[in-house]
Amino acid sequence: MINPSSRRPRKPIADPATRLIGMLSLIAALLVAINPAKLLADTPSGDKVYLDIEKDSLKFGFIKLTDCAPIVIAKEKGFFEDEGLQVEVIAQPNWKTLLDNVINGNLDGAHMLSGQPIAATIGFGTKAHIVTAYTLDLNGNGITVSNNVWEQMQQNDSALNTPTPKHPISAKGLIPVVREYMDSGKKLQMGMVFPVSTHNYELRYWLAASGIHPGMYTSTDKGGRSDAQVELSVTPPPMMPSTLEAGNIQGYCVGEPWNQQAVSKGIGVPVTTNYDIWKNNPEKVLGVTKKWADENPQTHLAVVKALIRAGKWLDATDSKGNLVNREEACRLLSLPNYVGADYDVIKNSMTGFFYFQKTDKRAMPDFNVFFKYYCSYPWYSDGVWFLTQMRRWGQITESKPASWYHETAKSIYLPQVYEAAAKMLITEGYLSESDVPFGTDGYKPATTDFIDGNKYDGKDPIGYINSFKIGNKD
């Protein structure tokens, strides 16, 4: 239960004197966004820092995936209410509708694919300036193939022909399957959730790392199938298992619980997760329009505060490192107004394990990360990576200088908002200084934690693009 006395009361109609006091309070609150230290210096540790929010009734959209969890938990555990916010969380049928509803104002913000704010801002697809001050999670996706394709992969690679094959599994065993399809005048069909989704780029990365061409986008090919040896198409996440079962696709890349659903139903085998494609990769963000962020700076801070608390709650562990709140989170997510999948299916991956087959259950404590590793911080280098993939596969049709990548990422990712919200939570006693990467330049250290061992340095986007055998070169 939430203590009602801790909630920010709704404002009554004020007389002129009260309005003047309110205006002075607003000025003080605005200092938080500009220089939060000014207000925080006068706030004793452990005391609530209230914001003079511009809008207290909000609508956030989401897609039925487990990584909407921070938004669900912020609502269900009262973290939004603690900030004086009444939030309605509304399921959306697909990613395009979700984005359109944020742009047209039907939603205040949404659980978005990391690539959506970037693509919208640069004008790939629907044009609108979308920003994010909060990354919802790391990892959380998998690539699943049909039982028939898995059996062929096992025949092609004897190391896979065991109940517990060694991971990570590359697409090497898929090469003869792809050739067989092409020899018969067909192409293997695989599903992903949206053209600018992490899933699209991860599936392409996995295929290309083994020399399989996933196709190029061009000015005349908006489907990204030019030169493709495997054809990728968009399928909404909840429809992935049924589309696979119907034989319309032979594999897919999607978030949970839809890979575990394939195992539960016995219709497919997850062959790898995005943790193995790129360890601790950014997955979803909270996206809002820049116009909304500019008009509601205090509300935005309040939302980020609530989400940071939710992320920390989701990743809380006991002294032995066991996740202590995930089962409760799974029960909430299984409700029909949220993800609506069976509790046991959601629990498979959310509680630190992942089923590749019913005979192959593996500990994967970092399959879903919501707070640790500075997960929720809006890193510029995350934005640069997505931009490099858009250029690699032709969604960005022309060569750009390195400065363009950095400037574009900095126009979308808002670490200053995150840090202001975090400082308030530190004052309130919810965070410690070590929970936030204060002083960073916004770029993570270079890493080779990819399935092909290729090095990514967010400060060198052109070098990264040119390092791949398959894809555009600049």
Protein Blocks (a to p, Z undefined) as FASTA:
>chain_A
ZZfklpccddddddfklmmmmmmmmmmmmmmmmmmmlmmmmpcghiacddddfbfbdcdd
ddddfklmmmmmmmmnommmmnopacdddddfbfklmmmmmmnopagbdcddfklmmmmm
nopajadddddfbdfbgehiacdddfklmmmmmmmmmklmcfbdcddddfklmmmmmmmm
mmnopacddddfbfkbfklmmmmmmmmmnopaebjadfklmnopghiabdcddddfklmm
mmmmnopagbdcdddfklmmmmmnopaccfbdfklmpghiafbdcdddfklmmmmmmlmm
mmmmmmmmmmmmmmpccfkopafklmmmmmmmmpmklnopafklmmmmmnopacfbfklc
cddfklpcckggolmpccfklmmmmmmmmmmnopambdcdfklmmmmmmmmpcfklmmmm
mmmmmmnopacfklpcghiahiacddfkbfkopacdfklmmlmmmmpfbdcdZZ
